[in-house]
Amino acid sequence: MAGGRQFSRDAFSLWLQAPLVIAMRCHEMQMAALTGSRQNTAEMTKMVTEKMAAAAESVVAANLAVAKAMMTAASPSATARAVSEAAIKPYGKRVRRNVKRLATRKG
């Protein structure tokens, strides 16, 4: 079941990699405070805007999954699974991207 693997991948991303992203960003903020340098405002702006975009994308995807389930008369368990998969996907995608980007950043 391909959808189940994607859901597991996204859930794993959130469970394991989200704290890594938080730690890397906190480290950046701490180093800026300790060295007296200016904080990277582009990263802080990206942090907020990507959360807003992920939330909006998640809501739209979940609503579309509910509508599709209603049109196909899916069972309640299938509907719940489809909505969960759709809602979590935008967050998992962004967390994986952030881990790669922040881990390879220099200095």
N, CA, C and O atoms as CSV, one atom per row, in Angstrom:
chain,resi,resn,atom,element,x,y,z
A,1,MET,N,N,0.839,-1.180,0.000
A,1,MET,CA,C,0.000,0.000,0.000
A,1,MET,C,C,0.881,1.239,0.000
A,1,MET,O,O,1.501,1.568,1.011
A,2,ALA,N,N,0.935,1.930,-1.142
A,2,ALA,CA,C,1.850,3.057,-1.305
A,2,ALA,C,C,1.516,4.204,-0.360
A,2,ALA,O,O,2.421,4.818,0.206
A,3,GLY,N,N,0.232,4.504,-0.180
A,3,GLY,CA,C,-0.164,5.598,0.695
A,3,GLY,C,C,0.255,5.372,2.137
A,3,GLY,O,O,0.621,6.316,2.838
A,4,GLY,N,N,0.203,4.125,2.579
A,4,GLY,CA,C,0.617,3.806,3.941
A,4,GLY,C,C,2.088,4.070,4.165
A,4,GLY,O,O,2.488,4.528,5.235
A,5,ARG,N,N,2.898,3.780,3.151
A,5,ARG,CA,C,4.340,4.055,3.269
A,5,ARG,C,C,4.609,5.541,3.324
A,5,ARG,O,O,5.468,5.993,4.081
A,6,GLN,N,N,3.872,6.313,2.518
A,6,GLN,CA,C,4.060,7.767,2.535
A,6,GLN,C,C,3.639,8.332,3.883
A,6,GLN,O,O,4.308,9.211,4.427
A,7,PHE,N,N,2.542,7.836,4.420
A,7,PHE,CA,C,2.088,8.299,5.732
A,7,PHE,C,C,3.134,7.968,6.793
A,7,PHE,O,O,3.442,8.803,7.644
A,8,SER,N,N,3.676,6.764,6.745
A,8,SER,CA,C,4.715,6.370,7.710
A,8,SER,C,C,5.948,7.244,7.569
A,8,SER,O,O,6.556,7.640,8.564
A,9,ARG,N,N,6.314,7.544,6.331
A,9,ARG,CA,C,7.485,8.399,6.093
A,9,ARG,C,C,7.255,9.806,6.656
A,9,ARG,O,O,8.135,10.368,7.309
A,10,ASP,N,N,6.084,10.364,6.405
A,10,ASP,CA,C,5.788,11.704,6.903
A,10,ASP,C,C,5.695,11.729,8.426
A,10,ASP,O,O,6.184,12.662,9.063
A,11,ALA,N,N,5.072,10.710,9.012
A,11,ALA,CA,C,4.978,10.643,10.477
A,11,ALA,C,C,6.367,10.502,11.095
A,11,ALA,O,O,6.659,11.119,12.120
A,12,PHE,N,N,7.221,9.693,10.474
A,12,PHE,CA,C,8.582,9.522,10.964
A,12,PHE,C,C,9.355,10.828,10.862
A,12,PHE,O,O,10.114,11.176,11.767
A,13,SER,N,N,9.165,11.555,9.760
A,13,SER,CA,C,9.823,12.857,9.601
A,13,SER,C,C,9.449,13.795,10.736
A,13,SER,O,O,10.302,14.469,11.314
A,14,LEU,N,N,8.176,13.825,11.041
A,14,LEU,CA,C,7.730,14.723,12.108
A,14,LEU,C,C,8.234,14.269,13.471
A,14,LEU,O,O,8.615,15.094,14.301
A,15,TRP,N,N,8.239,12.981,13.700
A,15,TRP,CA,C,8.644,12.447,15.006
A,15,TRP,C,C,10.139,12.610,15.256
A,15,TRP,O,O,10.552,12.976,16.356
A,16,LEU,N,N,10.946,12.340,14.237
A,16,LEU,CA,C,12.392,12.351,14.434
A,16,LEU,C,C,13.050,13.638,13.956
A,16,LEU,O,O,13.903,14.187,14.652
A,17,GLN,N,N,12.674,14.119,12.801
A,17,GLN,CA,C,13.402,15.222,12.200
A,17,GLN,C,C,12.925,16.604,12.634
A,17,GLN,O,O,13.713,17.550,12.611
A,18,ALA,N,N,11.674,16.750,13.024
A,18,ALA,CA,C,11.203,18.071,13.465
A,18,ALA,C,C,12.004,18.589,14.661
A,18,ALA,O,O,12.375,19.763,14.667
A,19,PRO,N,N,12.288,17.760,15.681
A,19,PRO,CA,C,13.126,18.253,16.776
A,19,PRO,C,C,14.540,18.639,16.317
A,19,PRO,O,O,15.158,19.530,16.900
A,20,LEU,N,N,15.049,17.974,15.281
A,20,LEU,CA,C,16.366,18.341,14.748
A,20,LEU,C,C,16.333,19.729,14.112
A,20,LEU,O,O,17.252,20.526,14.297
A,21,VAL,N,N,15.284,20.007,13.374
A,21,VAL,CA,C,15.141,21.322,12.755
A,21,VAL,C,C,15.046,22.393,13.843
A,21,VAL,O,O,15.676,23.446,13.739
A,22,ILE,N,N,14.267,22.126,14.871
A,22,ILE,CA,C,14.126,23.077,15.978
A,22,ILE,C,C,15.478,23.310,16.647
A,22,ILE,O,O,15.845,24.448,16.939
A,23,ALA,N,N,16.214,22.231,16.887
A,23,ALA,CA,C,17.526,22.344,17.536
A,23,ALA,C,C,18.506,23.138,16.680
A,23,ALA,O,O,19.247,23.975,17.196
A,24,MET,N,N,18.513,22.880,15.375
A,24,MET,CA,C,19.431,23.610,14.496
A,24,MET,C,C,19.093,25.095,14.449
A,24,MET,O,O,19.986,25.942,14.444
A,25,ARG,N,N,17.809,25.404,14.417
A,25,ARG,CA,C,17.422,26.814,14.392
A,25,ARG,C,C,17.714,27.491,15.738
A,25,ARG,O,O,18.141,28.645,15.768
A,26,CYS,N,N,17.490,26.794,16.828
A,26,CYS,CA,C,17.810,27.363,18.147
A,26,CYS,C,C,19.312,27.595,18.285
A,26,CYS,O,O,19.738,28.593,18.866
A,27,HIS,N,N,20.105,26.680,17.754
A,27,HIS,CA,C,21.559,26.832,17.779
A,27,HIS,C,C,21.983,28.077,17.006
A,27,HIS,O,O,22.845,28.832,17.454
A,28,GLU,N,N,21.370,28.283,15.841
A,28,GLU,CA,C,21.658,29.489,15.054
A,28,GLU,C,C,21.344,30.750,15.848
A,28,GLU,O,O,22.138,31.691,15.877
A,29,MET,N,N,20.188,30.763,16.488
A,29,MET,CA,C,19.795,31.942,17.269
A,29,MET,C,C,20.737,32.158,18.448
A,29,MET,O,O,21.102,33.292,18.757
A,30,GLN,N,N,21.126,31.076,19.101
A,30,GLN,CA,C,22.030,31.175,20.243
A,30,GLN,C,C,23.400,31.689,19.816
A,30,GLN,O,O,23.979,32.543,20.487
A,31,MET,N,N,23.916,31.181,18.716
A,31,MET,CA,C,25.228,31.627,18.241
A,31,MET,C,C,25.189,33.100,17.849
A,31,MET,O,O,26.151,33.828,18.094
A,32,ALA,N,N,24.102,33.544,17.249
A,32,ALA,CA,C,23.971,34.958,16.898
A,32,ALA,C,C,23.956,35.808,18.160
A,32,ALA,O,O,24.561,36.880,18.189
A,33,ALA,N,N,23.276,35.347,19.197
A,33,ALA,CA,C,23.217,36.107,20.452
A,33,ALA,C,C,24.577,36.125,21.153
A,33,ALA,O,O,24.985,37.158,21.684
A,34,LEU,N,N,25.276,34.994,21.156
A,34,LEU,CA,C,26.575,34.919,21.827
A,34,LEU,C,C,27.656,35.724,21.127
A,34,LEU,O,O,28.512,36.314,21.785
A,35,THR,N,N,27.628,35.755,19.815
A,35,THR,CA,C,28.661,36.470,19.069
A,35,THR,C,C,28.312,37.923,18.832
A,35,THR,O,O,29.149,38.693,18.362
A,36,GLY,N,N,27.104,38.303,19.145
A,36,GLY,CA,C,26.681,39.689,18.951
A,36,GLY,C,C,26.363,40.021,17.509
A,36,GLY,O,O,26.160,41.186,17.167
A,37,SER,N,N,26.317,39.016,16.669
A,37,SER,CA,C,25.998,39.267,15.266
A,37,SER,C,C,24.485,39.369,15.092
A,37,SER,O,O,23.696,38.988,15.957
A,38,ARG,N,N,24.130,39.899,13.941
A,38,ARG,CA,C,22.696,40.002,13.656
A,38,ARG,C,C,22.139,38.623,13.354
A,38,ARG,O,O,22.790,37.787,12.728
A,39,GLN,N,N,20.932,38.414,13.809
A,39,GLN,CA,C,20.267,37.141,13.559
A,39,GLN,C,C,19.868,37.070,12.093
A,39,GLN,O,O,19.581,38.093,11.473
A,40,ASN,N,N,19.851,35.891,11.553
A,40,ASN,CA,C,19.487,35.687,10.163
A,40,ASN,C,C,17.979,35.897,10.018
A,40,ASN,O,O,17.193,34.983,10.267
A,41,THR,N,N,17.589,37.089,9.618
A,41,THR,CA,C,16.159,37.395,9.523
A,41,THR,C,C,15.488,36.622,8.396
A,41,THR,O,O,14.293,36.336,8.466
A,42,ALA,N,N,16.243,36.283,7.363
A,42,ALA,CA,C,15.650,35.507,6.272
A,42,ALA,C,C,15.214,34.135,6.778
A,42,ALA,O,O,14.147,33.648,6.405
A,43,GLU,N,N,16.030,33.512,7.622
A,43,GLU,CA,C,15.682,32.193,8.167
A,43,GLU,C,C,14.481,32.294,9.102
A,43,GLU,O,O,13.603,31.431,9.087
A,44,MET,N,N,14.442,33.341,9.910
A,44,MET,CA,C,13.311,33.498,10.829
A,44,MET,C,C,12.017,33.740,10.053
A,44,MET,O,O,10.964,33.212,10.411
A,45,THR,N,N,12.101,34.537,8.992
A,45,THR,CA,C,10.924,34.786,8.159
A,45,THR,C,C,10.475,33.506,7.477
A,45,THR,O,O,9.281,33.210,7.424
A,46,LYS,N,N,11.437,32.744,6.953
A,46,LYS,CA,C,11.117,31.471,6.303
A,46,LYS,C,C,10.454,30.511,7.287
A,46,LYS,O,O,9.520,29.793,6.932
A,47,MET,N,N,10.942,30.505,8.521
A,47,MET,CA,C,10.401,29.617,9.547
A,47,MET,C,C,8.912,29.889,9.765
A,47,MET,O,O,8.119,28.954,9.875
A,48,VAL,N,N,8.542,31.144,9.825
A,48,VAL,CA,C,7.139,31.499,10.076
A,48,VAL,C,C,6.277,31.285,8.829
A,48,VAL,O,O,5.190,30.712,8.908
A,49,THR,N,N,6.768,31.747,7.687
A,49,THR,CA,C,5.946,31.654,6.479
A,49,THR,C,C,5.736,30.216,6.030
A,49,THR,O,O,4.668,29.880,5.519
A,50,GLU,N,N,6.742,29.359,6.213
A,50,GLU,CA,C,6.549,27.970,5.795
A,50,GLU,C,C,5.555,27.242,6.703
A,50,GLU,O,O,4.855,26.335,6.252
A,51,LYS,N,N,5.491,27.627,7.959
A,51,LYS,CA,C,4.498,27.020,8.852
A,51,LYS,C,C,3.079,27.432,8.436
A,51,LYS,O,O,2.156,26.617,8.440
A,52,MET,N,N,2.929,28.698,8.083
A,52,MET,CA,C,1.620,29.179,7.639
A,52,MET,C,C,1.211,28.494,6.335
A,52,MET,O,O,0.055,28.102,6.173
A,53,ALA,N,N,2.149,28.351,5.414
A,53,ALA,CA,C,1.854,27.696,4.135
A,53,ALA,C,C,1.522,26.218,4.343
A,53,ALA,O,O,0.597,25.695,3.722
A,54,ALA,N,N,2.274,25.545,5.215
A,54,ALA,CA,C,2.012,24.134,5.484
A,54,ALA,C,C,0.641,23.944,6.125
A,54,ALA,O,O,-0.075,22.999,5.794
A,55,ALA,N,N,0.276,24.831,7.032
A,55,ALA,CA,C,-1.031,24.737,7.685
A,55,ALA,C,C,-2.158,24.920,6.662
A,55,ALA,O,O,-3.136,24.173,6.674
A,56,ALA,N,N,-2.021,25.904,5.787
A,56,ALA,CA,C,-3.043,26.138,4.767
A,56,ALA,C,C,-3.130,24.964,3.801
A,56,ALA,O,O,-4.225,24.525,3.450
A,57,GLU,N,N,-1.982,24.459,3.374
A,57,GLU,CA,C,-1.959,23.314,2.462
A,57,GLU,C,C,-2.563,22.079,3.122
A,57,GLU,O,O,-3.269,21.303,2.477
A,58,SER,N,N,-2.285,21.904,4.403
A,58,SER,CA,C,-2.813,20.770,5.146
A,58,SER,C,C,-4.339,20.822,5.243
A,58,SER,O,O,-5.012,19.810,5.047
A,59,VAL,N,N,-4.872,21.983,5.540
A,59,VAL,CA,C,-6.328,22.144,5.658
A,59,VAL,C,C,-7.010,21.866,4.320
A,59,VAL,O,O,-8.018,21.161,4.267
A,60,VAL,N,N,-6.460,22.417,3.244
A,60,VAL,CA,C,-7.049,22.199,1.919
A,60,VAL,C,C,-7.000,20.713,1.558
A,60,VAL,O,O,-7.989,20.152,1.087
A,61,ALA,N,N,-5.845,20.078,1.779
A,61,ALA,CA,C,-5.700,18.658,1.443
A,61,ALA,C,C,-6.650,17.790,2.267
A,61,ALA,O,O,-7.238,16.847,1.739
A,62,ALA,N,N,-6.803,18.095,3.543
A,62,ALA,CA,C,-7.714,17.323,4.396
A,62,ALA,C,C,-9.160,17.495,3.941
A,62,ALA,O,O,-9.919,16.526,3.904
A,63,ASN,N,N,-9.544,18.720,3.597
A,63,ASN,CA,C,-10.909,18.958,3.120
A,63,ASN,C,C,-11.177,18.253,1.799
A,63,ASN,O,O,-12.266,17.720,1.585
A,64,LEU,N,N,-10.186,18.248,0.912
A,64,LEU,CA,C,-10.354,17.532,-0.351
A,64,LEU,C,C,-10.469,16.024,-0.119
A,64,LEU,O,O,-11.237,15.346,-0.801
A,65,ALA,N,N,-9.719,15.510,0.827
A,65,ALA,CA,C,-9.808,14.085,1.149
A,65,ALA,C,C,-11.187,13.728,1.706
A,65,ALA,O,O,-11.730,12.671,1.384
A,66,VAL,N,N,-11.749,14.597,2.533
A,66,VAL,CA,C,-13.094,14.367,3.067
A,66,VAL,C,C,-14.116,14.395,1.933
A,66,VAL,O,O,-15.003,13.544,1.860
A,67,ALA,N,N,-13.979,15.388,1.045
A,67,ALA,CA,C,-14.921,15.486,-0.074
A,67,ALA,C,C,-14.839,14.253,-0.975
A,67,ALA,O,O,-15.865,13.725,-1.402
A,68,LYS,N,N,-13.625,13.798,-1.259
A,68,LYS,CA,C,-13.457,12.612,-2.097
A,68,LYS,C,C,-14.055,11.383,-1.418
A,68,LYS,O,O,-14.701,10.561,-2.067
A,69,ALA,N,N,-13.838,11.263,-0.120
A,69,ALA,CA,C,-14.390,10.121,0.620
A,69,ALA,C,C,-15.920,10.147,0.607
A,69,ALA,O,O,-16.567,9.103,0.511
A,70,MET,N,N,-16.481,11.334,0.703
A,70,MET,CA,C,-17.946,11.442,0.678
A,70,MET,C,C,-18.498,11.069,-0.699
A,70,MET,O,O,-19.544,10.430,-0.800
A,71,MET,N,N,-17.792,11.470,-1.751
A,71,MET,CA,C,-18.268,11.173,-3.111
A,71,MET,C,C,-18.141,9.693,-3.446
A,71,MET,O,O,-18.917,9.170,-4.246
A,72,THR,N,N,-17.177,9.019,-2.848
A,72,THR,CA,C,-16.970,7.598,-3.140
A,72,THR,C,C,-17.586,6.695,-2.080
A,72,THR,O,O,-17.460,5.473,-2.162
A,73,ALA,N,N,-18.241,7.270,-1.102
A,73,ALA,CA,C,-18.881,6.514,-0.015
A,73,ALA,C,C,-17.872,5.589,0.666
A,73,ALA,O,O,-18.152,4.413,0.901
A,74,ALA,N,N,-16.707,6.131,0.977
A,74,ALA,CA,C,-15.658,5.352,1.633
A,74,ALA,C,C,-16.060,5.045,3.072
A,74,ALA,O,O,-16.871,5.750,3.672
A,75,SER,N,N,-15.483,3.995,3.601
A,75,SER,CA,C,-15.766,3.621,4.985
A,75,SER,C,C,-15.153,4.658,5.934
A,75,SER,O,O,-14.233,5.385,5.557
A,76,PRO,N,N,-15.665,4.719,7.158
A,76,PRO,CA,C,-15.101,5.681,8.109
A,76,PRO,C,C,-13.601,5.491,8.359
A,76,PRO,O,O,-12.869,6.471,8.495
A,77,SER,N,N,-13.145,4.246,8.419
A,77,SER,CA,C,-11.721,4.016,8.657
A,77,SER,C,C,-10.882,4.441,7.454
A,77,SER,O,O,-9.794,4.990,7.627
A,78,ALA,N,N,-11.371,4.196,6.245
A,78,ALA,CA,C,-10.651,4.628,5.043
A,78,ALA,C,C,-10.630,6.148,4.953
A,78,ALA,O,O,-9.633,6.744,4.544
A,79,THR,N,N,-11.739,6.764,5.339
A,79,THR,CA,C,-11.810,8.222,5.333
A,79,THR,C,C,-10.822,8.810,6.331
A,79,THR,O,O,-10.098,9.755,6.016
A,80,ALA,N,N,-10.796,8.254,7.518
A,80,ALA,CA,C,-9.873,8.757,8.551
A,80,ALA,C,C,-8.422,8.622,8.096
A,80,ALA,O,O,-7.613,9.528,8.296
A,81,ARG,N,N,-8.107,7.502,7.492
A,81,ARG,CA,C,-6.726,7.281,7.001
A,81,ARG,C,C,-6.381,8.278,5.904
A,81,ARG,O,O,-5.298,8.862,5.915
A,82,ALA,N,N,-7.295,8.477,4.955
A,82,ALA,CA,C,-7.049,9.397,3.841
A,82,ALA,C,C,-6.880,10.832,4.331
A,82,ALA,O,O,-6.008,11.559,3.854
A,83,VAL,N,N,-7.710,11.232,5.276
A,83,VAL,CA,C,-7.620,12.586,5.818
A,83,VAL,C,C,-6.313,12.758,6.593
A,83,VAL,O,O,-5.656,13.793,6.476
A,84,SER,N,N,-5.936,11.760,7.377
A,84,SER,CA,C,-4.677,11.824,8.129
A,84,SER,C,C,-3.485,11.937,7.194
A,84,SER,O,O,-2.599,12.764,7.409
A,85,GLU,N,N,-3.461,11.108,6.157
A,85,GLU,CA,C,-2.368,11.147,5.190
A,85,GLU,C,C,-2.278,12.506,4.508
A,85,GLU,O,O,-1.193,13.069,4.362
A,86,ALA,N,N,-3.427,13.026,4.095
A,86,ALA,CA,C,-3.449,14.315,3.401
A,86,ALA,C,C,-3.018,15.458,4.326
A,86,ALA,O,O,-2.319,16.376,3.897
A,87,ALA,N,N,-3.433,15.401,5.581
A,87,ALA,CA,C,-3.133,16.485,6.513
A,87,ALA,C,C,-1.668,16.516,6.933
A,87,ALA,O,O,-1.114,17.591,7.165
A,88,ILE,N,N,-1.045,15.368,7.031
A,88,ILE,CA,C,0.329,15.312,7.537
A,88,ILE,C,C,1.375,15.505,6.434
A,88,ILE,O,O,2.505,15.905,6.715
A,89,LYS,N,N,1.005,15.226,5.196
A,89,LYS,CA,C,1.958,15.269,4.093
A,89,LYS,C,C,2.687,16.611,3.941
A,89,LYS,O,O,3.909,16.605,3.792
A,90,PRO,N,N,2.000,17.758,3.972
A,90,PRO,CA,C,2.721,19.029,3.806
A,90,PRO,C,C,3.772,19.279,4.894
A,90,PRO,O,O,4.817,19.870,4.621
A,91,TYR,N,N,3.505,18.843,6.089
A,91,TYR,CA,C,4.461,19.039,7.183
A,91,TYR,C,C,5.686,18.140,7.023
A,91,TYR,O,O,6.819,18.589,7.194
A,92,GLY,N,N,5.452,16.878,6.698
A,92,GLY,CA,C,6.563,15.946,6.517
A,92,GLY,C,C,7.494,16.378,5.401
A,92,GLY,O,O,8.715,16.286,5.525
A,93,LYS,N,N,6.906,16.852,4.305
A,93,LYS,CA,C,7.690,17.303,3.154
A,93,LYS,C,C,8.602,18.477,3.551
A,93,LYS,O,O,9.774,18.506,3.178
A,94,ARG,N,N,8.067,19.426,4.294
A,94,ARG,CA,C,8.857,20.593,4.684
A,94,ARG,C,C,9.930,20.258,5.719
A,94,ARG,O,O,11.031,20.808,5.683
A,95,VAL,N,N,9.607,19.367,6.626
A,95,VAL,CA,C,10.591,18.985,7.647
A,95,VAL,C,C,11.782,18.302,6.999
A,95,VAL,O,O,12.927,18.609,7.332
A,96,ARG,N,N,11.527,17.377,6.076
A,96,ARG,CA,C,12.638,16.696,5.390
A,96,ARG,C,C,13.500,17.693,4.623
A,96,ARG,O,O,14.728,17.600,4.640
A,97,ARG,N,N,12.861,18.639,3.952
A,97,ARG,CA,C,13.594,19.661,3.199
A,97,ARG,C,C,14.427,20.542,4.129
A,97,ARG,O,O,15.567,20.879,3.808
A,98,ASN,N,N,13.868,20.910,5.269
A,98,ASN,CA,C,14.592,21.763,6.219
A,98,ASN,C,C,15.801,21.055,6.819
A,98,ASN,O,O,16.852,21.672,6.991
A,99,VAL,N,N,15.670,19.784,7.137
A,99,VAL,CA,C,16.800,19.034,7.695
A,99,VAL,C,C,17.953,19.047,6.701
A,99,VAL,O,O,19.094,19.315,7.078
A,100,LYS,N,N,17.667,18.761,5.441
A,100,LYS,CA,C,18.720,18.758,4.422
A,100,LYS,C,C,19.358,20.137,4.284
A,100,LYS,O,O,20.582,20.260,4.243
A,101,ARG,N,N,18.529,21.166,4.213
A,101,ARG,CA,C,19.032,22.528,4.003
A,101,ARG,C,C,19.840,23.029,5.193
A,101,ARG,O,O,20.931,23.573,5.020
A,102,LEU,N,N,19.313,22.849,6.397
A,102,LEU,CA,C,20.001,23.354,7.584
A,102,LEU,C,C,21.258,22.562,7.923
A,102,LEU,O,O,22.225,23.121,8.440
A,103,ALA,N,N,21.249,21.261,7.634
A,103,ALA,CA,C,22.411,20.433,7.943
A,103,ALA,C,C,23.582,20.726,7.023
A,103,ALA,O,O,24.732,20.550,7.425
A,104,THR,N,N,23.321,21.167,5.803
A,104,THR,CA,C,24.404,21.441,4.862
A,104,THR,C,C,24.859,22.896,4.871
A,104,THR,O,O,25.803,23.260,4.169
A,105,ARG,N,N,24.196,23.715,5.655
A,105,ARG,CA,C,24.535,25.142,5.708
A,105,ARG,C,C,25.912,25.334,6.322
A,105,ARG,O,O,26.272,24.664,7.290
A,106,LYS,N,N,26.664,26.241,5.758
A,106,LYS,CA,C,28.001,26.549,6.261
A,106,LYS,C,C,27.926,27.750,7.207
A,106,LYS,O,O,27.182,28.705,6.982
A,107,GLY,N,N,28.722,27.665,8.266
A,107,GLY,CA,C,28.999,28.741,9.150
A,107,GLY,C,C,27.929,29.412,9.841
A,107,GLY,O,O,28.176,30.345,10.605
